[in-house]
């Protein structure tokens, strides 16, 4: 299941990479346009058991593309997110630059 999920995530990343490339080209064509009108920065907190392959893969991917991230231990998670409960077996990767693409705006930009 995880291998299938990883393949699907890679396919999604490649697809979104192509979409972003097209949007950047459109933004350069229309000098007043900006890529950021289709992107909302939300950040991403990925929480899993300490030493999990998924967290390690995410950390390596962020390092590979040069994104600054934070590794959070269970005590750090509890301090930063007191309304949530984390036992000592958890850790997290925090990517403050992550966000969502606004699908309706992406579609509209690609149809121009």
N, C-alpha and C positions, 0 to 999 in steps of 0.2 A: 504494500500500500504506500509506504513512504517513498519508494523508488518511483512509483507512478506519480505521486504528488510532486516530487522533485522535478520530474520531467515536465509536468504540466506547468509548474512555476517557472521553469527555464523558458518554456515556450511563451508564456505570458510576458516574461521580461524581454525576450527578443521582440515580440509583437509590440510591446509598449515602447521599446527602444526605436523601432521603426516609426511609430506614431509620433514620438517626440522629435525625431529627425525631421519628419514632414512638417510638424508644427513650427520647428525652428526655421525651416526654409520659408514657410509662409510668413513668419514674423519678420524675417529679413527682407522678404519681398515687399511687405507692407511696413514701411519704416516705423510707423507709429504703433504697430502691434507689439504685443508682448506675450511670451510663453506663459507668464504667470497668471494670465486670466483663466487658464484651464487647470491650474494647480492650486490646491489648498494645503498648506503646510500644517500637519497635525502632530508630527512625531510618531514614533513607533516604539512600543515597549514589548519585547518578546521575552516571555517568561517560560522557563522550563527547568527540569531537574539539572542541577549542577553537573557539568561534564557531558551534557546531551550533544549528540551529533548535530542536531538542528541549530542549536545556539552556536556551536563551533563553526558550522558552515556559514551562518549569517555573519559572524565576526570576521571570518576569512574573506567573505565576499565584500564586506564594507572596507576592509583593509586594502583589498585588491583594487577597488575603484577610488580609494583615497578619501573615504568619508570618515569624519571623526565620529566616534561613538563612545559610549560609556559602558563598562561592565559593572553590574551591580550585584553585590552579594545579598544574601537573605537579610542580614541586619540593615544594609543600605536600603533595600526595598521596603522593609518595615518602617524605617525612619522617613523615607520620602513619600510613601503611600500608606499612611497610618490607618486609613479606612479599609484596607485590604489585609488579608491574612496570608503570610508566607512562612512556612516552617524552614528549618535550616537546610533542607535538601534542595532549595530553589536558588536560582540566580537568574540574571536577566541581561539582555543587551538593549541599550537605549540608543536609538538613532533619532536625534532631534531634527534631522533634515528631511525625514520621510514625510509623506503626505498622500493625498488622493488626487487622482485626475478626475475632473468633473466631466462625466461622460457626455452630457448634452452639449457642453461647450467644445469638447474635442471633436465631436461629430460635426458640429456647425463649422468649426475651423477647417476640417478636412473637406467639407463640401463646397468651400469657396472656390 
